[in-house]
Amino acid sequence: MDTSKLSRYDWVVVVGMILMFIALFLTWYSVEILQQLLRGLSAKLKGAGVDTSGYSVNGWHYVSAVLAWLLTVVATAVVILKAIPGIPFRLPLPEALTVMALGAIALVLVLYRLIAMPAPSEAFGRGAGIFVALLATFLVAAGGFLKNGEPH
């Protein structure tokens, strides 16, 4: 693989995909009501050896999050394939436009998860993972957008 064929914006797309993968393992939502209740009972429960860390879910629990990650993987594959010698790779659309569109769709999917809480917002809180995913998909879309401005 000839990494000299990758521009700095291609690397932005790759970093965005890696961040999105990491974001899937981080907490996206946590149950706030249970955590408040557990804080009140924590002294007695800890003495009994009960885990009081609360309940949370990560990105793997949501189809839209996994689909957003798969879109970033496809965008990264589009960028990386040009660096592999001997593979004739042609797209019907310009590469930068394809990467930007895939990143934008992934960004919309993560925005949907950010806005559409799984339950009433009083019961659930947003975790760091959803914000890392938002940054990651923005990086993929921005990498494609900035790549579009590069001289060919």
C-alpha positions, 0 to 999 in steps of 0.5 A: 500500500502506497500511503503517499497517495493519501492526502491529509483529508484522506487521513481525516476520513480514516481518523473519523472512521476509527473514532466512530468505531471507538464511539460504539463502545462508549456509553450513548445513554444512561438511565438517570432515574436508576442512578439517582436511586442508586446514589441514595442507596449506595452506602447500604448496597456497597456494604453488601457488595452490590455494583451501583454503577447504574445502567447504560447502553452503548452504540452497538444497541442501535441499528442507526449507530451501527449503520453510521459506522458501516457508512464510515467504513465504506467511505474509508474503503473508497479512500484507501483503495486508491493507495493499493497498487494494482486495483483499478478502482473507478466510481461513477461519482467523484471520490470526494463527493462519494465520501462526503455523501457517505459521511453526511448520511452517517452524520444524520443517523447519529444526529437522529440518535442524539435527538430521539431519546429512547425514553422520556429525557427525564429518565435517560441521559446522553453519554460521551459516546454519542458526542464522539460519534457526532465528531467522528461522522462530522470528520468523515463528511468534512474530510470529503468536503475538503477533499473536494476542494483539492486540485486533482 
